[in-house]
């Protein structure tokens, strides 16, 4: 079934952050310019890991092609991480593309943590940041310990041959996140590199498709780019004016031939947007915002658009 993608896969493995025998990534490159996967994020609660995917089905009669889950940061959601992971496995077996996010607590404080302050507005000092990115220091060891924790779940998915779009340290240019808003080679991009190397090389998680993610709030993406060998897919989070054509035109030369996607959105892109901006390989609406920011009719129209792929239209990965 994937023979048309074998050559693309071999070329990707030579330059990509993704090392496992790939099916999902070549498929994304194959559809770029012609089709866009419909995607839906499911966050709180991890006890209901299909809550918003099910809402889409009830609204449209179709399941999204991309299912997304989240490790999350509150105790009740940490306690249900295995439920989320088993759902990721089930979704992959059904043919869905699987995306997993990691809202990691600040390394200078414990886990679980809050949202604000916590992930938001609990920033590290410059001295703490330098300690975090310096190998062998206490904060660096704490970060590696956090990665050890989530690596157990990702290793399970590797053992089950589940490929995962993995998106840590998302919205790098969002300075309210403790990890974000630090441009330059020793800033947020450096922490992304450290995270990639530890999970991909030290832990051997070759089933991860690495996603580099930015938000539509500042056009300084080069200052946050961890380097081509560290990411496979570029994701763009649209909460302000990101559907404007100038944003798309700005991103194209940065991405080059790699895959690009609408990593998060509150308001779904209209079919006319996808027609004018055909390189988006997926869009992913953010959890409850699918209901709060989109009418049922708008969701149905988008899901019925011939450019948009739903779960029933995807190939099986195994």
Backbone torsions as a table, in degrees:
resi	resn	phi	psi	omega
1	UNK	NA	-29.4	-175.4
2	UNK	-104.3	14.5	-178.8
3	UNK	-54.6	-38.8	178.9
4	UNK	-61.9	-16.3	-175.5
5	UNK	-102.7	-1.6	-173.7
6	UNK	-65.2	-41.6	178.8
7	UNK	-64.9	-43.3	177.9
8	UNK	-60.2	-39.4	179.9
9	UNK	-62.8	-43.1	-178.5
10	UNK	-66.1	-36.0	177.6
11	UNK	-69.2	-39.1	179.5
12	UNK	-63.4	-40.8	-175.2
13	UNK	-64.2	-23.0	-179.2
14	UNK	-74.1	-26.3	-173.5
15	UNK	-126.9	-0.5	-169.2
16	UNK	-96.0	157.5	170.9
17	UNK	-73.9	-15.1	-175.5
18	UNK	-96.5	123.6	-170.2
19	UNK	-108.8	-26.9	-176.8
20	UNK	-67.1	153.0	175.6
21	UNK	-51.0	113.0	-164.1
22	UNK	-98.1	141.7	171.9
23	UNK	-122.1	-45.3	-175.4
24	UNK	-67.0	-47.5	-176.3
25	UNK	-62.9	-46.7	175.2
26	UNK	-61.3	-33.0	177.3
27	UNK	-64.3	-42.6	178.1
28	UNK	-61.1	-42.1	178.3
29	UNK	-66.1	-33.8	-179.1
30	UNK	-65.2	-38.0	-176.3
31	UNK	-87.5	-10.9	-176.3
32	UNK	-57.1	127.7	179.8
33	UNK	97.1	-13.9	-177.3
34	UNK	-126.6	-36.4	-176.1
35	UNK	-135.7	157.9	177.9
36	UNK	-135.1	128.5	177.9
37	UNK	-75.5	135.5	170.8
38	UNK	-79.1	129.6	-177.7
39	UNK	-131.1	154.0	-179.6
40	UNK	-143.8	129.6	177.1
41	UNK	-88.8	145.1	176.0
42	UNK	-126.4	109.0	178.0
43	UNK	-109.2	-128.9	-175.7
44	UNK	-54.6	134.1	-2.6
45	UNK	-97.8	149.8	174.0
46	UNK	-66.1	-16.0	174.1
47	UNK	-68.6	-17.4	177.1
48	UNK	-128.2	74.2	-170.5
49	UNK	-75.1	1.4	174.4
50	UNK	-122.8	19.6	-173.3
51	UNK	-53.8	-48.5	-174.1
52	UNK	-90.6	-24.3	169.8
53	UNK	-63.5	-41.0	178.1
54	UNK	-65.7	-35.4	176.7
55	UNK	-61.2	-42.0	178.5
56	UNK	-61.3	-43.0	-179.7
57	UNK	-63.6	-43.1	179.4
58	UNK	-63.8	-30.2	-177.7
59	UNK	-82.2	-38.1	-171.4
60	UNK	-114.4	-18.6	-173.3
61	UNK	80.7	7.4	179.6
62	UNK	-132.1	147.5	174.7
63	UNK	-92.2	144.3	174.9
64	UNK	-59.4	149.3	177.3
65	UNK	-74.2	-26.3	179.9
66	UNK	-116.0	125.6	173.6
67	UNK	-106.2	136.2	-179.5
68	UNK	-127.4	136.5	175.5
69	UNK	-124.5	-177.2	-171.0
70	UNK	-152.4	133.3	175.6
71	UNK	-65.6	-35.2	176.3
72	UNK	62.1	-177.8	-162.4
73	UNK	-138.0	-11.6	178.2
74	UNK	-86.6	153.5	-174.1
75	UNK	-58.3	-44.3	-177.8
76	UNK	-64.0	-31.8	178.7
77	UNK	-81.2	-34.0	172.5
78	UNK	-61.1	-40.8	180.0
79	UNK	-63.5	-23.5	-178.2
80	UNK	-107.4	20.7	179.2
81	UNK	-61.4	-37.5	179.7
82	UNK	-63.7	-35.9	178.1
83	UNK	-63.4	-41.5	176.7
84	UNK	-63.1	-43.2	-178.4
85	UNK	-65.9	-41.9	178.1
86	UNK	-65.0	-33.1	174.8
87	UNK	-67.9	-37.6	175.5
88	UNK	-59.1	-43.5	177.4
89	UNK	-62.1	-45.1	-179.3
90	UNK	-62.5	-42.8	179.4
91	UNK	-61.5	-42.8	179.7
92	UNK	-62.8	-40.9	178.8
93	UNK	-63.3	-30.3	178.2
94	UNK	-79.2	-9.7	178.8
95	UNK	107.3	2.6	-179.6
96	UNK	-75.6	151.9	165.3
97	UNK	-78.8	134.3	-175.5
98	UNK	-107.8	128.7	176.3
99	UNK	-121.6	133.3	177.1
100	UNK	-129.3	132.0	177.8
101	UNK	-106.0	164.3	179.1
102	UNK	-138.6	99.9	172.1
103	UNK	-82.9	90.1	-173.8
104	UNK	-85.0	136.9	177.1
105	UNK	-68.2	153.7	178.3
106	UNK	-58.0	135.6	-178.1
107	UNK	-69.6	-16.4	178.9
108	UNK	-82.9	-5.2	176.6
109	UNK	-131.1	175.3	-175.0
110	UNK	-84.2	176.0	174.5
111	UNK	-120.1	132.2	8.7
112	UNK	-74.3	174.4	179.0
113	UNK	-146.1	175.3	179.3
114	UNK	-93.6	179.2	177.1
115	UNK	-85.7	-52.3	-177.5
116	UNK	-150.6	107.0	-1.0
117	UNK	-76.7	156.2	-176.9
118	UNK	152.4	-106.4	173.8
119	UNK	-62.1	-39.7	176.9
120	UNK	-97.9	143.3	168.5
121	UNK	56.9	30.7	170.0
122	UNK	-128.0	64.3	-167.8
123	UNK	-77.8	149.9	174.0
124	UNK	-77.5	147.4	170.5
125	UNK	-70.5	166.0	177.3
126	UNK	-60.6	-37.0	178.8
127	UNK	-66.9	-40.6	177.4
128	UNK	-65.4	-39.6	178.6
129	UNK	-61.4	-45.6	179.1
130	UNK	-60.7	-38.6	177.0
131	UNK	-64.9	-40.4	-179.0
132	UNK	-60.0	-41.7	-175.1
133	UNK	-92.5	6.4	178.2
134	UNK	-101.8	119.5	-174.3
135	UNK	-59.4	134.2	173.8
136	UNK	89.9	-6.5	179.2
137	UNK	-79.2	165.0	-179.8
138	UNK	-56.6	-45.9	-179.4
139	UNK	-68.6	-35.4	176.2
140	UNK	-63.5	-41.6	177.8
141	UNK	-66.6	-36.6	176.8
142	UNK	-62.2	-43.7	178.6
143	UNK	-62.3	-41.2	178.1
144	UNK	-65.8	-35.4	176.6
145	UNK	-64.1	-39.9	176.3
146	UNK	-62.7	-40.7	178.4
147	UNK	-67.6	-35.7	174.8
148	UNK	-57.4	-39.8	-178.1
149	UNK	-62.8	-49.4	-177.1
150	UNK	-78.2	-20.7	178.7
151	UNK	-62.9	-28.8	177.9
152	UNK	-59.7	-44.2	-179.5
153	UNK	-70.2	-42.2	-179.5
154	UNK	-68.8	-32.6	175.6
155	UNK	-65.0	-39.8	176.1
156	UNK	-57.7	-45.3	179.1
157	UNK	-65.1	-36.2	175.1
158	UNK	-62.0	-45.4	-179.9
159	UNK	-61.3	-30.6	178.3
160	UNK	-89.3	6.7	178.2
161	UNK	60.8	40.8	177.5
162	UNK	-101.2	121.8	176.1
163	UNK	-84.9	140.2	-172.2
164	UNK	-130.9	124.6	164.0
165	UNK	-72.4	113.6	-174.3
166	UNK	-111.6	126.5	-171.8
167	UNK	-128.7	79.3	175.3
168	UNK	-84.7	160.9	172.7
169	UNK	52.7	46.3	-174.8
170	UNK	-70.3	161.2	-178.6
171	UNK	50.7	59.9	-175.1
172	UNK	-56.5	-30.2	-177.6
173	UNK	-88.2	6.5	177.8
174	UNK	-90.2	102.7	-172.6
175	UNK	-71.5	-8.8	177.1
176	UNK	-76.6	-26.7	174.1
177	UNK	-71.2	143.6	-177.1
178	UNK	-62.1	-27.2	-178.8
179	UNK	-90.6	-12.1	-169.7
180	UNK	-98.6	175.0	174.0
181	UNK	71.9	20.6	177.4
182	UNK	-117.7	91.5	-178.7
183	UNK	-74.2	164.1	174.8
184	UNK	98.2	167.6	-172.7
185	UNK	-65.4	-20.8	178.0
186	UNK	-105.9	14.8	-178.8
187	UNK	-99.4	-139.7	-176.4
188	UNK	-58.4	-36.7	179.8
189	UNK	-61.3	-35.1	179.2
190	UNK	-67.6	-40.2	177.6
191	UNK	-65.0	-36.2	176.0
192	UNK	-61.9	-44.8	178.5
193	UNK	-59.9	-45.1	179.2
194	UNK	-60.9	-43.6	179.9
195	UNK	-63.5	-45.4	178.0
196	UNK	-59.6	-50.7	-174.6
197	UNK	-64.5	-36.5	-178.7
198	UNK	-69.9	-44.7	-177.7
199	UNK	-76.3	-40.7	-176.4
200	UNK	-79.1	-40.1	-174.1
201	UNK	-97.9	-56.2	-177.9
202	UNK	-66.3	-44.5	-178.6
203	UNK	-90.5	-12.6	175.3
204	UNK	71.0	30.4	-177.6
205	UNK	-86.1	79.9	-176.6
206	UNK	-83.9	3.8	177.2
207	UNK	-92.0	2.5	-177.1
208	UNK	-92.1	130.1	171.7
209	UNK	-99.4	112.5	-168.8
210	UNK	-82.9	129.4	-178.0
211	UNK	-112.2	124.8	173.2
212	UNK	-98.4	126.8	-168.4
213	UNK	-127.0	135.1	177.4
214	UNK	-133.2	162.4	-178.9
215	UNK	-112.3	158.1	-177.4
216	UNK	-82.1	63.8	-177.3
217	UNK	-133.3	-15.1	179.1
218	UNK	-159.3	139.4	-178.0
219	UNK	-100.7	64.1	178.3
220	UNK	-130.5	40.6	-171.1
221	UNK	-61.1	-33.0	-178.7
222	UNK	-59.9	-31.1	-178.4
223	UNK	-72.5	-9.8	-178.9
224	UNK	-119.4	1.3	-177.1
225	UNK	-73.6	117.5	-179.5
226	UNK	-74.9	-7.8	-179.2
227	UNK	112.2	143.4	-171.7
228	UNK	-57.4	-34.5	-177.4
229	UNK	-72.1	-8.6	-177.2
230	UNK	-98.7	-9.2	-179.5
231	UNK	-142.7	151.4	-177.3
232	UNK	-110.8	-34.3	-177.1
233	UNK	-130.8	134.8	173.5
234	UNK	-96.6	130.0	177.9
235	UNK	-117.8	139.4	-175.5
236	UNK	-122.3	119.5	-177.1
237	UNK	-92.8	124.5	-171.1
238	UNK	-109.6	105.7	177.0
239	UNK	-128.6	-10.9	-178.1
240	UNK	-117.3	-93.4	-177.5
241	UNK	-126.7	32.2	-172.0
242	UNK	-66.9	-17.6	178.2
243	UNK	-80.0	-5.3	176.5
244	UNK	-59.7	140.3	-175.9
245	UNK	-59.0	-30.5	-178.2
246	UNK	-64.3	-32.2	176.2
247	UNK	-66.5	-46.4	178.5
248	UNK	-58.4	-46.1	-179.6
249	UNK	-65.0	-33.8	178.0
250	UNK	-67.3	-38.6	-174.8
251	UNK	-76.5	-35.0	-173.5
252	UNK	-50.5	-51.6	-178.8
253	UNK	-69.1	-23.3	177.1
254	UNK	-71.1	-40.8	-177.3
255	UNK	-77.7	-35.2	-177.2
256	UNK	64.6	-128.5	-177.5
257	UNK	-89.5	-1.6	-179.7
258	UNK	-76.6	167.2	-179.5
259	UNK	-76.1	146.6	178.2
260	UNK	-134.8	147.6	-173.1
261	UNK	-147.7	161.6	170.2
262	UNK	-87.4	99.0	-169.7
263	UNK	-70.8	-33.9	175.2
264	UNK	-148.6	152.2	170.9
265	UNK	-157.7	153.3	172.1
266	UNK	-91.6	-53.7	176.3
267	UNK	-96.9	129.6	-178.2
268	UNK	-65.7	149.7	174.2
269	UNK	-70.5	136.9	176.4
270	UNK	-71.3	154.6	176.0
271	UNK	-51.5	-34.3	179.7
272	UNK	-65.2	-33.4	176.9
273	UNK	-64.6	-47.0	-179.3
274	UNK	-64.9	-34.1	177.5
275	UNK	-67.2	-37.9	-179.2
276	UNK	-81.5	-20.2	-177.3
277	UNK	-128.3	70.8	-167.4
278	UNK	-75.2	-7.7	-176.1
279	UNK	-80.1	-10.7	178.3
280	UNK	-66.1	118.2	-178.1
281	UNK	-86.1	-20.3	169.8
282	UNK	-155.0	160.1	165.3
283	UNK	-121.7	148.7	179.1
284	UNK	-134.2	111.1	177.2
285	UNK	-76.6	147.0	-173.4
286	UNK	-88.6	101.6	168.6
287	UNK	39.0	-119.8	-173.0
288	UNK	-66.5	-14.6	-179.1
289	UNK	-69.3	-18.7	174.4
290	UNK	-58.9	-34.9	-179.2
291	UNK	-90.0	-37.0	-174.3
292	UNK	-77.3	-27.0	-172.1
293	UNK	-118.6	4.7	-177.8
294	UNK	-140.3	134.4	175.8
295	UNK	-74.5	151.6	175.7
296	UNK	-53.9	-37.1	180.0
297	UNK	-64.9	-41.4	178.3
298	UNK	-63.3	-39.6	177.7
299	UNK	-64.0	-44.7	-179.5
300	UNK	-63.4	-41.5	-179.7
301	UNK	-62.2	-44.5	-178.9
302	UNK	-65.6	-44.3	-178.3
303	UNK	-68.5	-20.0	177.3
304	UNK	-90.1	-7.8	-177.9
305	UNK	-66.0	135.1	-176.9
306	UNK	-63.3	-21.1	177.4
307	UNK	-75.1	-24.8	-172.4
308	UNK	-89.4	127.5	179.5
309	UNK	-98.0	136.5	175.7
310	UNK	-112.9	175.3	-171.9
311	UNK	-55.2	-40.2	-176.7
312	UNK	-65.8	-14.1	-176.7
313	UNK	-100.3	-1.9	-177.7
314	UNK	-89.3	152.7	173.2
315	UNK	-74.6	159.3	172.7
316	UNK	-78.6	139.8	-176.8
317	UNK	-82.9	-15.2	177.5
318	UNK	-128.7	NA	NA
